[in-house]
Amino acid sequence: MAEVERPQLYLVTPPEIDLEIFPDRLAAVLDSAEVACLRLALAGKDEDRIARTGDALREVAHARDVALVIENHVLMVERLGLDGVHLTDGARLVRKLRKDLGPDAILGAFCGRTRHEGINAAEAGADYVAFGPVGTTALGDGSLAEAELFGWWSEMIEVPVVAEGALTPEKVAELAPLTDFLAVGEEIWREEDAAAALRRLLAPLG
């Protein structure tokens, strides 16, 4: 049996960050695993707080050759020297932002569970499309991005796909053969030792 290609790891920050503590926690996780990309996903719209956090995390990420993208705040990309943006509203702005940010910026789009939205984002120039949640969560309406969606996407579409939202070791095992990236956030940050939590989560990958 051919060995399944291991998906790359995509880290997502918690929505609230204590700059006294989090950069060290992040560094420990980045030093413990190979991470392809980090998403700054802060709650709220405090420009100063977002800028200070972006500066601090960029130093940690770029020192380890990890790309840093920011959720939705497009104007912060150039200002903070970040690598791109992750849009949470599907394909709507992808074509315009691809023009604004240029060909080298990373541009990702979260498309929920919608195949059609994903195709639109891919055709508009997204570098990756994310679907989720893949696991059961109290948030949202309870519907999930099923394995079948990832399987179909991987077979039919060349643009990389990201699985995110309430990952468990069981979901990791199920989705690993079907997805290019696993996005991990609250699953590990809510634990005292985030690096150990990440190892447990990814244990099925061997």
Beta strands, then each sheet from edge to edge (+ up, - down):
strand 1: 8-12
strand 2: 35-40
strand 3: 67-71
strand 4: 84-87
strand 5: 106-110
strand 6: 128-131
strand 7: 161-164
strand 8: 181-184
sheet 1: 1+ 2+ 3+ 4+ 5+ 6+ 7+ 8+ 1+
end
